[in-house]
Amino acid sequence: MLALRPKYYFVWTLADAINNAAGFGFNGYNKDGSPRWDLVSNLRILDIEFATSFKMFLDNWNIQTALWLKRVCYERCPFNPMAATFLLSAMWHGYYPGYYLTFLTGIAMTMAARAVRHNIRPHFMVSDSYKRIYDVITWAWTQVAISYTVAPFVLLAVGRSLKFYRSWYYCLHILCLLVVLALPVRSRRRQDAQQDGLQDSQIDHNSTDNNCNQKEKAT
């Protein structure tokens, strides 16, 4: 599957060049005064090739479409926004069954990657050498996982896609299921809600203290 990426790299880089030539890509200046031309860029090749997580790969692939999906679906969907976003992306790509198999597998891969990142990664952040080991392992895993996931996207048909997965004994599907069951992760929205609640309680506590101080000064 690695051999299929260059055609996308070529087309999107050419599109970026056309947009920048028209001035659409100008995005201000860097700290050193050099201009930035990444406002409408659609990919970051090095970040894709050296991605150490499924999310990092997706964040740097087809960037503008990903931003559109985030705004119209992920940030608005009240229930399971990740699954809804993957489903919408499959519908946006077309009607071939392979697209839907790819994005359904992508849901499992993303959930497993989140679980590993939240539960395993902190143990490798104790030193630079441990972090490098973690990065190498997760980079290799990401490359295998991406190739495994997008195979139906290329094969298109259900029969050929399932034949490919059977040749792998559905091993990554099973592994993702085991990881998600063994390493549960709370949803980001729930964490954000808890953080917002904590901030609100701190604000209320501070306002109460200020009112008490004002009353003491008045007396």
Wavefront OBJ file of the C-alpha trace (Angstrom):
o trace
v 0.000 0.000 0.000
v 2.984 2.310 0.425
v 3.369 2.382 -3.368
v -0.055 4.005 -3.754
v 0.784 7.156 -1.802
v 3.015 8.938 -4.361
v 0.134 9.609 -6.764
v -1.748 11.392 -3.981
v 1.404 13.250 -2.983
v 1.869 14.455 -6.555
v -1.722 15.615 -7.070
v -2.061 17.374 -3.722
v 1.359 19.017 -3.965
v 0.466 20.279 -7.438
v -2.840 21.606 -6.078
v -0.981 23.343 -3.231
v 1.358 24.962 -5.750
v -1.585 26.258 -7.795
v -3.331 27.622 -4.694
v -0.149 29.301 -3.498
v 0.482 30.807 -6.936
v -2.982 32.365 -6.700
v -2.236 33.633 -3.185
v -4.794 31.420 -1.451
v -2.239 29.627 0.689
v -0.679 32.650 2.404
v -0.942 32.196 6.176
v 1.020 35.076 7.669
v 4.630 35.067 8.748
v 6.811 32.912 10.961
v 8.727 34.327 13.911
v 11.793 34.769 11.722
v 9.796 36.844 9.230
v 9.554 34.186 6.520
v 6.110 33.801 4.885
v 3.927 30.780 5.548
v 2.101 29.130 2.657
v 0.181 26.353 4.396
v -3.299 27.838 4.779
v -4.942 25.422 2.337
v -2.300 22.676 2.249
v -3.758 19.210 1.926
v -0.920 17.062 3.227
v 2.349 17.015 5.168
v 4.421 14.268 3.607
v 7.078 13.878 6.307
v 4.486 13.786 9.082
v 2.632 11.095 7.141
v 5.683 8.933 6.490
v 6.949 9.241 10.065
v 3.575 9.156 11.817
v 3.718 7.409 15.192
v -0.036 7.059 15.608
v -3.147 6.454 13.539
v -4.410 9.921 14.470
v -1.164 11.612 13.438
v -1.405 9.948 10.027
v -5.020 11.034 9.521
v -4.336 14.583 10.739
v -1.766 15.081 7.982
v -3.568 13.260 5.148
v -6.233 15.066 3.096
v -6.124 17.872 5.650
v -8.830 20.144 4.258
v -11.372 17.334 4.007
v -10.519 16.278 7.556
v -11.110 19.833 8.780
v -14.446 19.920 6.967
v -15.491 16.611 8.534
v -14.456 17.885 11.946
v -16.532 21.055 11.636
v -19.685 19.625 10.092
v -19.821 16.295 11.944
v -17.350 15.625 14.764
v -17.942 18.871 16.656
v -21.724 18.700 16.201
v -22.616 15.044 16.608
v -24.120 14.475 20.090
v -23.409 10.739 20.204
v -20.243 8.854 19.220
v -18.849 11.596 16.973
v -15.836 9.548 15.886
v -17.934 6.737 14.390
v -20.303 9.243 12.788
v -17.383 11.105 11.222
v -15.863 7.929 9.783
v -19.257 6.933 8.373
v -19.762 10.347 6.783
v -16.272 10.141 5.290
v -17.122 6.761 3.747
v -20.313 8.194 2.236
v -18.378 11.220 0.957
v -15.892 8.955 -0.856
v -18.550 6.969 -2.705
v -20.652 3.841 -2.742
v -18.039 1.063 -3.059
v -18.293 -1.442 -0.175
v -14.535 -1.334 0.289
v -14.770 2.264 1.455
v -17.119 1.295 4.267
v -14.968 -1.667 5.303
v -11.976 0.653 5.433
v -13.620 3.243 7.634
v -15.253 0.669 9.914
v -11.817 -0.834 10.454
v -10.507 2.695 10.972
v -12.886 3.149 13.905
v -11.445 0.083 15.629
v -7.881 1.181 14.877
v -8.481 4.673 16.246
v -10.074 3.382 19.446
v -7.189 0.971 20.028
v -4.609 3.670 19.296
v -6.259 6.007 21.810
v -6.282 3.290 24.448
v -2.589 2.551 23.936
v -1.647 6.217 23.943
v -3.530 6.969 27.164
v -2.492 3.848 29.064
v 0.883 2.756 27.683
v 2.604 5.894 26.408
v 3.071 7.588 29.830
v 5.294 4.691 30.950
v 7.737 5.471 28.117
v 7.964 9.203 28.803
v 10.399 8.796 31.701
v 13.470 9.294 29.487
v 14.450 10.222 25.943
v 15.739 6.732 25.171
v 12.456 5.125 26.250
v 10.515 7.671 24.225
v 12.567 6.874 21.119
v 11.878 3.172 21.595
v 8.162 3.915 21.886
v 8.259 6.106 18.774
v 10.007 3.425 16.703
v 7.544 0.731 17.780
v 4.477 2.901 17.206
v 5.824 4.093 13.846
v 6.203 0.496 12.628
v 2.773 -0.404 13.999
v 1.184 2.631 12.338
v 2.593 1.739 8.925
v 1.298 -1.826 9.188
v -2.072 -0.705 10.567
v -2.603 1.849 7.799
v -1.784 -0.654 5.055
v -4.072 -3.234 6.656
v -6.909 -0.744 7.087
v -6.912 0.797 3.609
v -6.626 -2.464 1.656
v -10.423 -2.607 1.037
v -10.258 1.028 -0.122
v -8.118 -0.186 -3.013
v -9.774 -3.566 -3.562
v -13.278 -1.975 -3.531
v -15.274 -5.238 -3.623
v -16.449 -7.061 -0.496
v -15.229 -10.485 -1.611
v -11.686 -9.399 -2.360
v -11.512 -7.281 0.788
v -12.651 -10.101 3.064
v -10.272 -12.480 1.292
v -7.429 -10.109 2.152
v -8.493 -9.885 5.789
v -8.903 -13.671 5.976
v -5.338 -14.060 4.723
v -4.332 -12.097 7.825
v -6.752 -14.131 9.976
v -8.372 -10.818 10.972
v -5.488 -10.518 13.414
v -5.492 -6.722 13.700
v -9.266 -6.615 14.137
v -8.961 -9.096 16.990
v -5.996 -7.256 18.483
v -7.859 -3.936 18.422
v -10.853 -5.520 20.142
v -8.656 -6.982 22.883
v -6.855 -3.671 23.404
v -10.106 -1.705 23.672
v -11.530 -4.201 26.169
v -8.344 -4.342 28.243
v -7.488 -0.629 28.157
v -10.685 1.418 28.322
v -10.478 5.132 27.628
v -13.016 7.762 28.575
v -14.406 9.822 25.726
v -12.799 13.175 25.065
v -16.101 14.964 25.405
v -16.597 13.566 28.886
v -13.097 14.667 29.863
v -13.720 18.125 28.415
v -17.018 18.348 30.293
v -15.296 17.400 33.531
v -12.592 20.000 32.938
v -15.221 22.637 32.192
v -17.057 21.682 35.377
v -13.839 21.941 37.359
v -13.114 25.371 35.900
v -16.666 26.522 36.662
v -16.370 25.326 40.254
v -13.058 27.149 40.607
v -14.630 30.325 39.240
v -17.572 29.986 41.646
v -15.169 29.361 44.523
v -13.095 32.413 43.610
v -16.177 34.607 43.284
v -17.398 33.399 46.696
v -14.036 34.245 48.244
v -14.125 37.697 46.657
v -17.613 38.340 48.006
v -16.540 37.268 51.481
v -13.491 39.523 51.330
v -15.617 42.459 50.233
v -18.046 41.874 53.104
v -15.177 41.708 55.585
v -13.783 44.983 54.268
v -17.221 46.590 54.488
v -17.626 45.566 58.120
l 1 2 3 4 5 6 7 8 9 10 11 12 13 14 15 16 17 18 19 20 21 22 23 24 25 26 27 28 29 30 31 32 33 34 35 36 37 38 39 40 41 42 43 44 45 46 47 48 49 50 51 52 53 54 55 56 57 58 59 60 61 62 63 64 65 66 67 68 69 70 71 72 73 74 75 76 77 78 79 80 81 82 83 84 85 86 87 88 89 90 91 92 93 94 95 96 97 98 99 100 101 102 103 104 105 106 107 108 109 110 111 112 113 114 115 116 117 118 119 120 121 122 123 124 125 126 127 128 129 130 131 132 133 134 135 136 137 138 139 140 141 142 143 144 145 146 147 148 149 150 151 152 153 154 155 156 157 158 159 160 161 162 163 164 165 166 167 168 169 170 171 172 173 174 175 176 177 178 179 180 181 182 183 184 185 186 187 188 189 190 191 192 193 194 195 196 197 198 199 200 201 202 203 204 205 206 207 208 209 210 211 212 213 214 215 216 217 218 219
